[in-house]
Amino acid sequence: MLENIIFIIISLIFGCAIGYGVRKYIAEGKTKTAEELAIKIVTEAEHNAEAKKRELLLEAKDEIHKLRSDNEHEYKTRRNELQTLENRILNREEAVEKRAQSLEKKEEKLNSRLEEAKIKVEKAEELVLKREEELQKVAGLTTEEGKSMLLNQLEREISQESALIIKENELRIKEESNKYAQNVIAQAIQRIAADQVAEATVSVVQLPNDEMKGRIIGREGRNIRSIESLTGVDLIIDDTPEAVVLSCFDPVRREIARIALEKLVQDGRIHPTKIEESVEKAKNEVDIMIKESGEQAAYDAGVHGLHPEIIKYLGRLKFRTSYGQNMLKHAVEVSNLAGILAQEIGADVKLAKRGGLLHDIGKSIDHDVAAPHVDLGIEIARKYKENDVVINCIQSHHGDVEFKYVEAVLVTAADAISAARPGARRETVESYIKRLEKLEEIATSFDGIEKSYAIQAGREVRIIVKPEAVSEAEITLLARKIVKEIESQLDFPGQIKVNVIRETKAIEYAK
């Protein structure tokens, strides 16, 4: 390959030299012959070709030397890499051999220890057998007797645990029974709760103008004296504009006086004869109102077949109040409550309702007769031949007489519920509101509390804590502290549930 390259180069040089000689010959205009010129040209070309050949041979030798040097360097590099890999492999083989030798030694040690452990276990079993034999000799008991003794002891322990479990179950059942009873009472209250009338001993009659006050007083006070003597009510005429106040502890007489005075004011003619006529008409209207109220109460309570006189006694309760609670509405409420309770436990609903409606019937006349309302109620019930169950309901609703019938127990419970429920009586409302406020005040007095709400008539307080101030582990301790504080500061029936709530919220908005 190299010789071909040299030949081509020489041919090119030779051609160039011939061309150059011809041109030179023509230019110089010499007269030499073509043969001489050709010999000369060939001779020069040979010299030039020889020189060029030597140059090319030198360059080729340099290139060959360079290639050989590069190959030798690459060979040495690869040889070094192979030597390094070989050394690594040898090192790893040595490490593996050392590890194998170490594992063999450990295996030998483990085998020896296992043999030692087997020997020790055998010795321990022998010692246990000897100890059991010695214990049996000392205790004088065989293995069977020892088992029997252990079984007896275990049986006694199980009996004790069974007794504890039974006791715990009894307590749990009692608590669940209380919860069930509370639910029944709460539902009954929600279904039967009625509006209440505030207690009052005065009535106000509006007048068209202040001149009417003079007519009511009359000449030398004869009209006002006539009204007071006929009705038994005190008339208070003072500086109150366009109003007259009627004062009397008997609500029936006060109602008669109010109706009569309103008729007189409407008519405008006020004199003793007209006053007497108006009072008589007012009495008749009140009697009709009493009868209608009694009939309506019996209808609302779902009690039928009452004697007409008992209806009248019942209607008179419309004008009686106790601590702001209207007695007629109280009687209807107790009747319905007793009926609901009787239905829940499977008692006689009709008798429970009848006893509840008539339990306070004596209060319709207790202000006229110097006797307890219970005795008066019993007398009225017996006079009009009421059922023995109803009479026992009247007798025992204040605990004066022993309960003979389950309906009497239900009437007593309904009477207590109606009187004690929140909102029924003025004093109860005030104490109820104060207790709720005190509950919330105690709850919010602790650090980390955000809000507190007393609910379910004060039987539960819900407390919301700040999640950054109170941890999950601390809310139990906080609830316990609040319970202790409530127990030390408040007097309350039953129990109060303290519910501490900790909630963390994360809110983001997608846009």
Secondary structure, 3 states (H helix, E strand, C coil): CHHHHHHHHHHHHHHHHHHHHHHHHHHHCCCCCHHHHHHHHHHHHHHHHHHHHHHHHHHHHHHHHHHHHHHHHHHHHHHHHHHHHHHHHHHHHHHHHHHHHHHHHHHHHHHHHHHHHHHHHHHHHHHHHHHHHHHHHHHCCCHHHHHHHHHHHHHHHHHHHHHHHHHHHHHHHHHHHHHHHHHHHHHHHHHHCCCCCCCCCEEEEECCCCHHHHHHHCHHHHHHHHHHHHHCCEEECCCCCCEEEEECCCHHHHHHHHHHHHHHHHHCCCCHHHHHHHHHHHHHHHHHHHHHHHHHHHHHHCCCCCCHHHHHHHHHHHHCEECCEEHHHHHHHHHHHHHHHHHHHCCCHHHHHHHHHHCCHHHHCCCCCCCCHHHHHHHHHHHCCCCHHHHHHHHHCCCCCCCCCHHHHHHHHHHHHHHHCCCCCHHHHHHHHHHHHHHHHHHHCCCCEEEEEEEHHHCEEEEEECCCCCCHHHHHHHHHHHHHHHHHHCCCCCCCEEEEECCCCCCCCCC
